[in-house]
Amino acid sequence: TIADSAAMSVLHREDFVRPWTDDEFAALLEQDAVFGYAARETGQGAKPPVGFVLARLAAGEGEILTVAVARSHRRQGLGW
């Protein structure tokens, strides 16, 4: 959700030379064709996501825009 924009920006900064800003994530999430999934630790409900994937529908196809997982949570089967 747009409320997760800041957390997504933090995760994005861990791995990308030109990371997206909070505002860029918010602008994308305001678009009807853009959607995503956030991964959170079990039982941690309202805490920021530890990973996410952001995608959009365009010309009848799906396109993954970006994906990120916190370094501290990699290789742990997150999301399975």
Buried (B, 14 or more C-beta within 10 A) or exposed (E): EEEBBBBBBBBBEEEEEEBBEBEBBBBBBEEEEBBBEBBBBEEEEEEBBBBBBBBBEEEEEEEEBBBBBBEEBEEEEBBE
